[in-house]
Every structure is written in C-alpha cells, then in structure tokens.
Amino acid sequence: MSRIGKQPVVVPANVKVRVAEGKVWVEGPKGKLEQPYHRNIAVEFDEKAKSLRVTRPDDERLNRALHGLTRSLLANMVEGVTKGFEKRLKIEGIGYQARMDKKSVVLTVGYANAVTMTPPDGVTVELSDPTTIIIRGADKQKVGQFAAEVRQVRKPEPYKGKGIRYENEQVRRKEGKSFTSGG
C-alpha cells in the first residue's frame, strides 16, 4: 500500500471541499481550486472527520502510481487555499533588475529590449527590491511554472553567475580560461 496514498488529507475548518463527477473542488481564504482525478481512483470526503481519503481498486502498477499522486495533489490544493505557495527569485548582475508595470513584471537582464512577463490568473508577482522577485499563489503548479518561465529568460551562467536564480539555488561556478606564457 502506498505510504503517502493511505494517509488522509486533513481539511481545516475554514476550507470547503466538494467531490463530484471525477473532480475535487477546494475553496479557502486564499482562493478556489479544482482538480480532476483518474477514473480508477476513488476520492471520498468525510464530513465528520473533515478529511479526504483516496483509495485504489487493486495493486496494478498504474493504480499504485496514481494513488500517491492524487493524494499529493489534493494535499497541495488544501495547503494552497490555506497558506498559499511562494517562490523567490534573485537577479544577479550589474544593471540587471526587475520592475512592475501594472500586473506584469518587466525584466532588464542584458538584452537589447526589456522582457515583459504577465503572470497567469491566480498568481501574483511582487518586488521587495529591484533584484528580488516574489511569486505567490494558491496553485502550486502555476506558481512553480511561472517562476521557471521567469528564470528561463536569463538562466544563471557558470562563469560570473549573472542571471536569474531561485533564492537558495547554488550555481556551479567554472573557472575561465587562463592564459599562460608558453613556449
């Protein structure tokens, strides 16, 4: 039995859950999310215990894989509508910076033109300073995807470390060419 899949997802009191037609709807203080699940997997919401339980019909390989996945997705939904998710990006490099333009973030990272990126619905972008981008939202997948797209604009390069990186990301540095007098 899946160790993750058999654990129930505890639902806080301020979160509403509805399960019907192969979908789960979760609504909380930070927003609303919906997630379809595979037809082989059964999801029940226990109103008394305030928990979601995920079960599978048999120990077939696909069902075992979907069991833990479905439970993790539901747990992320509940966490997203209560606490929310956040990714922090740092911009390294002389003259590299970000600024806000309405809801979009405008990146000046060494290209001839500034790059404008608009976050998807349910995702907000905030700048604590011109070199720190904070991406927040209730949907873990959307937050992570938008953070990856922003990082992709200018990945950190290994020689000087310039570019956009996650806050705690370690960039492997390389030594440049060293010219010696040879004869």
N, CA, C and O of each residue as an XYZ file, in Angstrom:
732
protein
N       0.851     -1.190      0.000
C       0.000      0.000      0.000
C       0.886      1.239      0.000
O       1.927      1.268      0.657
N       0.470      2.252     -0.734
C       1.233      3.496     -0.819
C       1.264      4.192      0.540
O       0.223      4.419      1.156
N       2.477      4.527      1.001
C       2.586      5.182      2.306
C       1.971      6.567      2.268
O       1.336      6.999      3.230
N       2.162      7.266      1.150
C       1.583      8.603      1.031
C       0.086      8.500      0.765
O      -0.706      9.213      1.382
N      -0.304      7.615     -0.149
C      -1.694      7.500     -0.574
C      -2.664      7.107      0.523
O      -3.817      7.538      0.504
N      -2.222      6.293      1.486
C      -3.163      5.838      2.521
C      -3.384      6.853      3.631
O      -4.304      6.694      4.433
N      -2.555      7.899      3.694
C      -2.765      8.925      4.714
C      -3.914      9.832      4.282
O      -3.944     10.275      3.134
N      -4.859     10.118      5.180
C      -5.942     11.037      4.799
C      -5.430     12.476      4.748
O      -4.489     12.835      5.457
N      -6.058     13.295      3.902
C      -5.720     14.715      3.815
C      -6.634     15.445      4.786
O      -7.847     15.490      4.578
N      -6.072     16.014      5.839
C      -6.858     16.722      6.848
C      -7.255     18.084      6.280
O      -6.412     18.837      5.792
N      -8.549     18.385      6.352
C      -9.081     19.638      5.819
C      -9.387     20.586      6.982
O     -10.182     20.235      7.854
N      -8.773     21.791      7.019
C      -9.071     22.741      8.095
C     -10.529     23.200      8.066
O     -11.221     23.029      7.062
N     -10.985     23.779      9.167
C     -12.389     24.181      9.304
C     -12.796     25.268      8.308
O     -13.953     25.307      7.889
N     -11.864     26.159      7.918
C     -12.224     27.270      7.032
C     -12.140     26.904      5.548
O     -12.154     27.796      4.699
N     -12.053     25.612      5.219
C     -11.945     25.164      3.828
C     -13.163     24.329      3.452
O     -13.558     23.425      4.187
N     -13.759     24.642      2.291
C     -14.903     23.875      1.784
C     -14.403     22.920      0.710
O     -13.595     23.297     -0.139
N     -14.885     21.679      0.750
C     -14.484     20.661     -0.219
C     -15.737     20.039     -0.823
O     -16.719     19.777     -0.128
N     -15.679     19.807     -2.148
C     -16.784     19.125     -2.834
C     -16.184     18.126     -3.812
O     -15.284     18.469     -4.579
N     -16.676     16.898     -3.789
C     -16.208     15.843     -4.683
C     -17.393     15.377     -5.517
O     -18.401     14.923     -4.975
N     -17.269     15.491     -6.848
C     -18.340     15.033     -7.745
C     -17.809     14.928     -9.169
O     -16.892     15.657     -9.550
N     -18.387     14.019     -9.956
C     -18.116     13.884    -11.394
C     -16.619     13.802    -11.728
O     -16.174     14.392    -12.713
N     -15.854     13.083    -10.926
C     -14.430     12.917    -11.214
C     -13.586     14.152    -10.961
O     -12.472     14.255    -11.474
N     -14.103     15.101    -10.170
C     -13.355     16.317     -9.849
C     -13.456     16.613     -8.360
O     -14.402     16.208     -7.684
N     -12.450     17.335     -7.871
C     -12.460     17.800     -6.480
C     -12.353     19.315     -6.513
O     -11.464     19.863     -7.165
N     -13.263     20.001     -5.808
C     -13.233     21.458     -5.701
C     -12.854     21.808     -4.271
O     -13.437     21.281     -3.324
N     -11.879     22.695     -4.113
C     -11.448     23.132     -2.786
C     -11.510     24.648     -2.763
O     -10.988     25.311     -3.660
N     -12.154     25.202     -1.728
C     -12.286     26.651     -1.609
C     -11.866     27.073     -0.212
O     -12.326     26.508      0.780
N     -10.981     28.079     -0.135
C     -10.492     28.557      1.149
C     -10.223     30.048      1.110
O     -10.592     30.717      0.146
N      -9.579     30.585      2.155
C      -9.341     32.026      2.221
C      -8.436     32.559      1.103
O      -8.555     33.727      0.734
N      -7.540     31.737      0.559
C      -6.610     32.202     -0.479
C      -7.115     31.984     -1.902
O      -6.471     32.427     -2.854
N      -8.260     31.307     -2.067
C      -8.796     31.122     -3.419
C      -9.540     29.812     -3.595
O      -9.779     29.072     -2.641
N      -9.904     29.544     -4.866
C     -10.620     28.326     -5.235
C      -9.758     27.527     -6.200
O      -9.113     28.096     -7.080
N      -9.746     26.206     -6.036
C      -9.011     25.332     -6.949
C      -9.888     24.143     -7.298
O     -10.727     23.718     -6.503
N      -9.685     23.611     -8.499
C     -10.365     22.372     -8.869
C      -9.366     21.458     -9.551
O      -8.454     21.916    -10.239
N      -9.547     20.150     -9.352
C      -8.608     19.170     -9.887
C      -9.372     17.919    -10.310
O     -10.058     17.310     -9.489
N      -9.262     17.525    -11.583
C      -9.845     16.238    -11.967
C      -8.938     15.100    -11.491
O      -7.732     15.290    -11.335
N      -9.514     13.932    -11.261
C      -8.697     12.774    -10.891
C      -9.047     11.602    -11.783
O     -10.116     11.579    -12.392
N      -8.157     10.629    -11.866
C      -8.305      9.473    -12.754
C      -9.508      8.623    -12.353
O      -9.817      8.496    -11.168
N     -10.175      8.051    -13.328
C     -11.406      7.289    -13.039
C     -11.144      6.015    -12.232
O     -12.066      5.496    -11.603
N      -9.907      5.498    -12.235
C      -9.605      4.298    -11.441
C      -9.501      4.602     -9.955
O      -9.626      3.693     -9.134
N      -9.279      5.843     -9.597
C      -9.062      6.238     -8.210
C     -10.379      6.738     -7.609
O     -11.149      7.433     -8.272
N     -10.629      6.378     -6.354
C     -11.832      6.837     -5.656
C     -11.429      7.859     -4.596
O     -10.498      7.633     -3.822
N     -12.141      8.986     -4.571
C     -11.883     10.030     -3.579
C     -13.177     10.267     -2.813
O     -14.216     10.542     -3.413
N     -13.113     10.160     -1.467
C     -14.278     10.471     -0.646
C     -13.913     11.557      0.353
O     -12.788     11.631      0.848
N     -14.916     12.407      0.636
C     -14.733     13.443      1.653
C     -15.578     13.069      2.858
O     -16.800     12.962      2.758
N     -14.926     12.871      3.995
C     -15.605     12.526      5.240
C     -15.933     13.827      5.973
O     -15.046     14.506      6.491
N     -17.227     14.159      6.004
C     -17.681     15.433      6.591
C     -17.410     15.501      8.098
O     -17.032     16.550      8.618
N     -17.607     14.366      8.800
C     -17.415     14.357     10.254
C     -15.941     14.525     10.630
O     -15.599     15.341     11.487
N     -15.069     13.742      9.978
C     -13.636     13.778     10.298
C     -12.923     14.940      9.596
O     -11.749     15.199      9.861
N     -13.626     15.631      8.709
C     -13.047     16.722      7.903
C     -11.752     16.258      7.232
O     -10.696     16.866      7.405
N     -11.855     15.157      6.455
C     -10.670     14.654      5.762
C     -11.046     14.055      4.412
O     -12.156     13.558      4.221
N     -10.100     14.111      3.485
C     -10.239     13.491      2.168
C      -9.478     12.171      2.192
O      -8.341     12.112      2.659
N     -10.105     11.119      1.691
C      -9.443      9.820      1.645
C      -9.398      9.342      0.191
O     -10.387      9.425     -0.538
N      -8.229      8.842     -0.211
C      -8.013      8.370     -1.580
C      -7.814      6.860     -1.530
O      -7.000      6.366     -0.750
N      -8.561      6.117     -2.370
C      -8.408      4.657     -2.415
C      -8.244      4.209     -3.857
O      -8.629      4.909     -4.794
N      -7.657      3.012     -4.015
C      -7.462      2.437     -5.356
C      -8.092      1.058     -5.408
O      -8.215      0.399     -4.375
N      -8.495      0.604     -6.597
C      -9.205     -0.676     -6.695
C      -8.300     -1.902     -6.511
O      -8.727     -2.895     -5.922
N      -7.055     -1.844     -7.009
C      -6.166     -3.008     -6.938
C      -4.713     -2.536     -6.920
O      -4.440     -1.336     -6.906
N      -3.786     -3.495     -6.920
C      -2.369     -3.151     -6.842
C      -1.690     -3.141     -8.209
O      -0.493     -3.409     -8.316
N      -2.448     -2.834     -9.240
C      -1.859     -2.710    -10.575
C      -0.897     -1.509    -10.579
O      -1.104     -0.547     -9.840
N       0.136     -1.568    -11.399
C       1.194     -0.549    -11.384
C       0.649      0.871    -11.579
O       1.017      1.777    -10.831
N      -0.216      1.074    -12.566
C      -0.781      2.398    -12.845
C      -1.578      2.909    -11.641
O      -1.450      4.072    -11.258
N      -2.388      2.050    -11.055
C      -3.209      2.460     -9.907
C      -2.354      2.803     -8.688
O      -2.678      3.724     -7.938
N      -1.263      2.062     -8.492
C      -0.352      2.371     -7.378
C       0.262      3.758     -7.583
O       0.368      4.543     -6.640
N       0.663      4.052     -8.820
C       1.270      5.352     -9.124
C       0.261      6.485     -8.941
O       0.585      7.524     -8.367
N      -0.958      6.280     -9.429
C      -1.990      7.319     -9.341
C      -2.460      7.556     -7.909
O      -2.902      8.655     -7.573
N      -2.367      6.535     -7.072
C      -2.843      6.627     -5.685
C      -2.087      7.715     -4.918
O      -2.700      8.632     -4.372
N      -0.771      7.614     -4.878
C       0.046      8.603     -4.174
C      -0.009      9.974     -4.838
O      -0.033     11.000     -4.158
N      -0.030      9.988     -6.180
C      -0.084     11.254     -6.923
C      -1.362     12.022     -6.593
O      -1.312     13.219     -6.309
N      -2.492     11.345     -6.628
C      -3.778     12.001     -6.368
C      -3.813     12.567     -4.957
O      -4.276     13.688     -4.748
N      -3.328     11.803     -3.991
C      -3.314     12.265     -2.602
C      -2.421     13.491     -2.450
O      -2.788     14.438     -1.754
N      -1.244     13.488     -3.096
C      -0.325     14.634     -3.025
C      -0.937     15.881     -3.665
O      -0.806     16.983     -3.132
N      -1.603     15.707     -4.805
C      -2.241     16.846     -5.471
C      -3.330     17.451     -4.593
O      -3.447     18.673     -4.502
N      -4.136     16.593     -3.939
C      -5.198     17.083     -3.054
C      -4.613     17.798     -1.834
O      -5.132     18.830     -1.410
N      -3.534     17.251     -1.270
C      -2.880     17.888     -0.112
C      -2.333     19.254     -0.514
O      -2.428     20.208      0.259
N      -1.757     19.361     -1.723
C      -1.245     20.645     -2.209
C      -2.370     21.652     -2.430
O      -2.187     22.848     -2.202
N      -3.532     21.173     -2.874
C      -4.673     22.069     -3.063
C      -5.115     22.648     -1.720
O      -5.337     23.853     -1.602
N      -5.242     21.787     -0.709
C      -5.681     22.233      0.618
C      -4.659     23.213      1.203
O      -5.038     24.237      1.771
N      -3.373     22.905      1.066
C      -2.326     23.801      1.571
C      -2.340     25.130      0.805
O      -2.132     26.190      1.395
N      -2.585     25.072     -0.499
C      -2.604     26.274     -1.326
C      -3.708     27.241     -0.958
O      -3.483     28.451     -0.930
N      -4.909     26.729     -0.671
C      -6.021     27.635     -0.340
C      -5.969     28.113      1.108
O      -6.675     29.055      1.469
N      -5.140     27.476      1.949
C      -5.000     27.955      3.331
C      -3.761     28.840      3.486
O      -3.882     29.990      3.908
N      -2.569     28.326      3.152
C      -1.325     29.090      3.326
C      -0.865     29.761      2.044
O      -0.317     30.863      2.088
N      -1.077     29.114      0.898
C      -0.567     29.618     -0.367
C       0.865     29.162     -0.591
O       1.513     28.657      0.325
N       1.354     29.339     -1.807
C       2.714     28.944     -2.158
C       3.482     30.173     -2.599
O       2.899     31.158     -3.053
N       4.805     30.105     -2.458
C       5.645     31.252     -2.777
C       6.985     30.780     -3.322
O       7.578     29.832     -2.806
N       7.457     31.451     -4.374
C       8.797     31.210     -4.921
C       9.497     32.558     -4.961
O       8.906     33.566     -5.350
N      10.771     32.567     -4.554
C      11.564     33.799     -4.570
C      12.693     33.631     -5.579
O      13.387     32.615     -5.601
N      12.860     34.662     -6.418
C      13.932     34.669     -7.408
C      14.852     35.852     -7.153
O      14.386     36.935     -6.798
N      16.148     35.656     -7.329
C      17.132     36.725     -7.179
C      17.733     37.008     -8.559
O      17.971     36.092     -9.346
N      17.972     38.297     -8.834
C      18.605     38.692    -10.082
C      20.030     39.126     -9.751
O      20.236     40.019     -8.929
N      21.014     38.490    -10.392
C      22.421     38.808    -10.172
C      22.981     39.416    -11.460
O      22.667     38.951    -12.556
N      23.792     40.433    -11.327
C      24.447     41.030    -12.491
C      24.338     42.542    -12.461
O      23.329     43.087    -12.013
N      25.368     43.217    -12.932
C      25.385     44.679    -12.928
C      24.353     45.198    -13.924
O      24.367     44.825    -15.097
N      23.457     46.063    -13.445
C      22.419     46.640    -14.301
C      21.215     45.740    -14.511
O      20.245     46.158    -15.143
N      21.249     44.520    -14.002
C      20.116     43.605    -14.144
C      19.100     43.950    -13.062
O      19.446     44.069    -11.887
N      17.834     44.110    -13.472
C      16.802     44.434    -12.494
C      15.420     44.102    -13.029
O      15.254     43.766    -14.201
N      14.425     44.203    -12.141
C      13.032     43.971    -12.499
C      12.218     45.161    -12.002
O      12.581     45.810    -11.021
N      11.115     45.437    -12.689
C      10.190     46.469    -12.215
C       8.784     46.016    -12.579
O       8.589     45.192    -13.473
N       7.803     46.575    -11.861
C       6.410     46.217    -12.109
C       5.780     47.209    -13.084
O       6.045     48.409    -13.022
N       4.944     46.693    -13.983
C       4.168     47.520    -14.889
C       2.739     46.992    -14.822
O       2.403     46.026    -15.507
N       1.897     47.618    -14.002
C       0.553     47.128    -13.652
C       0.720     45.760    -13.000
O       1.297     45.675    -11.917
N       0.229     44.674    -13.630
C       0.387     43.338    -13.045
C       1.597     42.601    -13.607
O       2.021     41.590    -13.048
N       2.154     43.097    -14.705
C       3.278     42.425    -15.356
C       4.599     42.774    -14.688
O       4.725     43.801    -14.021
N       5.574     41.907    -14.878
C       6.923     42.173    -14.399
C       7.802     42.408    -15.629
O       7.779     41.625    -16.578
N       8.577     43.496    -15.601
C       9.448     43.854    -16.713
C      10.884     43.581    -16.281
O      11.369     44.151    -15.304
N      11.562     42.696    -17.027
C      12.924     42.287    -16.691
C      13.931     42.968    -17.605
O      13.809     42.903    -18.828
N      14.927     43.620    -17.011
C      16.033     44.211    -17.763
C      17.246     43.369    -17.404
O      17.869     43.574    -16.362
N      17.581     42.414    -18.278
C      18.629     41.451    -17.957
C      19.646     41.300    -19.091
O      20.005     40.184    -19.469
N      20.105     42.429    -19.627
C      21.201     42.390    -20.580
C      20.820     42.190    -22.034
O      21.706     42.044    -22.877
N      19.552     42.178    -22.357
C      19.137     42.089    -23.753
C      18.902     43.507    -24.279
O      18.831     44.457    -23.500
N      18.782     43.645    -25.603
C      18.546     44.955    -26.205
C      17.211     45.524    -25.740
O      17.094     46.730    -25.525
N      16.204     44.665    -25.584
C      14.887     45.100    -25.131
C      14.569     44.474    -23.778
O      15.054     43.392    -23.447
N      13.754     45.170    -23.012
C      13.287     44.621    -21.742
C      12.268     43.514    -22.035
O      11.534     43.593    -23.019
N      12.222     42.489    -21.188
C      11.304     41.363    -21.357
C      10.131     41.550    -20.396
O      10.326     41.662    -19.186
N       8.896     41.583    -20.945
C       7.699     41.746    -20.124
C       7.022     40.389    -19.973
O       6.777     39.697    -20.961
N       6.720     40.014    -18.730
C       6.044     38.743    -18.465
C       4.810     38.990    -17.617
O       4.881     39.636    -16.571
N       3.663     38.464    -18.080
C       2.411     38.620    -17.353
C       2.079     37.306    -16.652
O       2.018     36.263    -17.304
N       1.864     37.334    -15.336
C       1.557     36.088    -14.623
C       0.165     35.572    -14.981
O      -0.711     36.359    -15.339
N      -0.051     34.244    -14.887
C      -1.386     33.689    -15.156
C      -2.367     34.070    -14.044
O      -1.959     34.585    -13.002
N      -3.657     33.816    -14.266
C      -4.676     34.106    -13.259
C      -4.378     33.323    -11.984
O      -3.984     32.158    -12.039
N      -4.568     33.970    -10.844
C      -4.342     33.305     -9.566
C      -2.907     33.398     -9.078
O      -2.589     32.899     -7.998
N      -2.024     34.035     -9.863
C      -0.623     34.188     -9.469
C      -0.312     35.673     -9.378
O      -0.624     36.431    -10.296
N       0.302     36.092     -8.278
C       0.672     37.496     -8.120
C       2.181     37.616     -8.030
O       2.857     36.733     -7.502
N       2.701     38.721     -8.552
C       4.136     38.987     -8.524
C       4.354     40.244     -7.710
O       3.599     41.210     -7.818
N       5.400     40.220     -6.889
C       5.698     41.333     -6.003
C       7.213     41.518     -6.027
O       7.952     40.539     -6.140
N       7.682     42.753     -5.922
C       9.117     43.030     -5.868
C       9.437     43.652     -4.515
O       8.919     44.718     -4.184
N      10.297     42.987     -3.722
C      10.701     43.584     -2.450
C      11.806     44.609     -2.704
O      11.920     45.595     -1.977
N      12.614     44.376     -3.729
C      13.596     45.352     -4.209
C      13.819     45.029     -5.696
O      13.319     44.009     -6.169
N      14.558     45.870     -6.452
C      14.682     45.628     -7.902
C      15.350     44.309     -8.288
O      15.291     43.914     -9.452
N      15.984     43.620     -7.333
C      16.639     42.357     -7.681
C      15.993     41.138     -7.033
O      16.539     40.039     -7.137
N      14.853     41.292     -6.369
C      14.160     40.159     -5.741
C      12.724     40.105     -6.245
O      11.966     41.063     -6.095
N      12.356     38.971     -6.846
C      11.002     38.764     -7.359
C      10.333     37.712     -6.482
O      10.882     36.629     -6.275
N       9.142     38.031     -5.965
C       8.385     37.087     -5.135
C       7.123     36.717     -5.907
O       6.324     37.586     -6.258
N       6.951     35.431     -6.168
C       5.791     34.933     -6.917
C       4.933     34.153     -5.940
O       5.405     33.210     -5.304
N       3.647     34.551     -5.819
C       2.737     33.903     -4.861
C       1.463     33.451     -5.561
O       1.057     34.014     -6.578
N       0.836     32.407     -4.984
C      -0.437     31.938     -5.496
C      -0.921     30.724     -4.729
O      -0.193     30.166     -3.908
N      -2.155     30.315     -4.999
C      -2.750     29.160     -4.321
C      -2.420     27.860     -5.041
O      -2.374     26.802     -4.414
N      -2.187     27.925     -6.367
C      -1.933     26.730     -7.172
C      -0.423     26.501     -7.279
O       0.287     27.283     -7.911
N       0.056     25.431     -6.661
C       1.495     25.141     -6.621
C       2.070     24.995     -8.032
O       3.178     25.461     -8.299
N       1.332     24.360     -8.923
C       1.818     24.132    -10.278
C       1.982     25.450    -11.029
O       2.997     25.656    -11.694
N       1.000     26.343    -10.932
C       1.082     27.634    -11.631
C       2.210     28.507    -11.092
O       2.904     29.167    -11.864
N       2.398     28.515     -9.772
C       3.461     29.312     -9.153
C       4.824     28.805     -9.621
O       5.681     29.591    -10.026
N       5.019     27.486     -9.561
C       6.288     26.898     -9.984
C       6.561     27.088    -11.456
O       7.698     27.345    -11.851
N       5.519     26.963    -12.285
C       5.673     27.117    -13.729
C       6.040     28.548    -14.091
O       6.927     28.765    -14.916
N       5.369     29.533    -13.485
C       5.679     30.927    -13.802
C       7.082     31.291    -13.312
O       7.800     32.032    -13.982
N       7.475     30.771    -12.142
C       8.828     31.019    -11.630
C       9.873     30.438    -12.588
O      10.906     31.060    -12.838
N       9.601     29.248    -13.120
C      10.520     28.621    -14.071
C      10.606     29.430    -15.365
O      11.684     29.560    -15.946
N       9.463     29.979    -15.822
C       9.458     30.789    -17.045
C      10.245     32.083    -16.851
O      10.955     32.516    -17.758
N      10.124     32.705    -15.672
C      10.878     33.930    -15.393
C      12.372     33.602    -15.347
O      13.186     34.347    -15.893
N      12.731     32.507    -14.708
C      14.144     32.102    -14.618
C      14.711     31.805    -16.002
O      15.884     32.071    -16.263
N      13.883     31.256    -16.890
C      14.302     30.868    -18.236
C      14.716     32.073    -19.082
O      15.490     31.923    -20.028
N      14.207     33.274    -18.752
C      14.540     34.489    -19.510
C      16.052     34.692    -19.531
O      16.615     35.017    -20.576
N      16.710     34.506    -18.401
C      18.170     34.620    -18.326
C      18.656     33.687    -17.223
O      18.749     34.078    -16.059
N      18.970     32.431    -17.608
C      19.463     31.455    -16.631
C      20.805     31.917    -16.083
O      21.545     32.616    -16.777
N      21.133     31.538    -14.847
C      22.437     31.925    -14.317
C      23.558     31.237    -15.092
O      23.515     30.028    -15.319
N      24.573     32.024    -15.500
C      25.655     31.416    -16.262
C      26.791     31.047    -15.304
O      26.951     31.691    -14.267
N      27.582     30.017    -15.636
C      28.528     29.448    -14.676
C      29.826     30.231    -14.456
O      30.563     29.920    -13.520
N      30.132     31.235    -15.287
C      31.422     31.915    -15.157
C      31.361     33.106    -14.208
O      32.209     33.231    -13.325
N      30.377     33.976    -14.374
C      30.254     35.123    -13.479
C      29.048     34.997    -12.550
O      28.933     35.748    -11.582
N      28.144     34.048    -12.838
C      26.968     33.855    -12.003
C      25.843     34.828    -12.305
O      24.888     34.928    -11.534
N      25.943     35.555    -13.429
C      24.909     36.521    -13.780
C      23.653     35.802    -14.253
O      23.732     34.740    -14.870
N      22.502     36.380    -13.963
C      21.246     35.807    -14.422
C      20.207     35.779    -13.312
O      20.395     36.378    -12.253
N      19.104     35.072    -13.569
C      18.005     34.959    -12.609
C      18.067     33.566    -12.004
O      18.114     32.572    -12.728
N      18.068     33.493    -10.668
C      18.140     32.201     -9.986
C      17.122     32.167     -8.853
O      16.630     33.204     -8.408
N      16.811     30.941     -8.392
C      15.969     30.809     -7.212
C      16.766     31.301     -6.017
O      17.996     31.279     -6.040
N      16.081     31.740     -4.980
C      16.748     32.379     -3.842
C      17.837     31.512     -3.205
O      18.919     32.013     -2.899
N      17.570     30.240     -3.004
C      18.548     29.380     -2.334
C      19.290     28.460     -3.309
O      19.906     27.484     -2.880
N      19.241     28.754     -4.608
C      19.876     27.924     -5.622
C      21.394     28.125     -5.612
O      21.880     29.255     -5.552
N      22.125     27.024     -5.671
C      23.582     27.072     -5.761
C      23.964     26.911     -7.227
O      23.632     25.902     -7.849
N      24.658     27.899     -7.778
C      25.072     27.831     -9.177
C      26.505     27.318     -9.206
O      27.388     27.888     -8.566
N      26.733     26.240     -9.952
C      28.087     25.691    -10.052
C      28.926     26.628    -10.881
O      28.593     26.921    -12.030
N      30.016     27.101    -10.304
C      30.876     28.054    -10.978
C      32.016     27.319    -11.673
O      32.528     26.317    -11.174
N      32.404     27.842    -12.841
C      33.523     27.276    -13.586
C      34.650     28.292    -13.610
O      34.435     29.499    -13.502
N      35.842     27.770    -13.752
C      36.992     28.646    -13.869
C      37.135     29.005    -15.340
O      36.989     28.146    -16.210
N      37.418     30.266    -15.618
C      37.576     30.700    -17.008
C      38.910     30.240    -17.570
O      39.714     29.600    -16.892
N      39.115     30.590    -18.830
C      40.399     30.244    -19.467
C      41.497     31.047    -18.800
O      41.306     32.225    -18.498
N      42.642     30.428    -18.565
C      43.762     31.179    -18.018
C      44.900     31.073    -19.030
O      45.341     29.984    -19.399
N      45.353     32.240    -19.460
C      46.411     32.286    -20.460
C      47.755     32.357    -19.755
O      48.011     33.254    -18.951
N      48.599     31.403    -20.072
C      49.944     31.419    -19.508
C      50.942     31.562    -20.633
O      50.678     31.184    -21.774
N      52.085     32.109    -20.297
C      53.090     32.255    -21.348
C      53.732     30.901    -21.562
O      54.385     30.357    -20.672
N      53.540     30.377    -22.730
C      54.082     29.047    -23.059
C      55.072     29.184    -24.211
O      55.012     30.125    -25.002
N      55.925     28.280    -24.277
C      56.899     28.493    -25.323
C      57.304     27.323    -26.026
O      58.131     27.403    -26.935
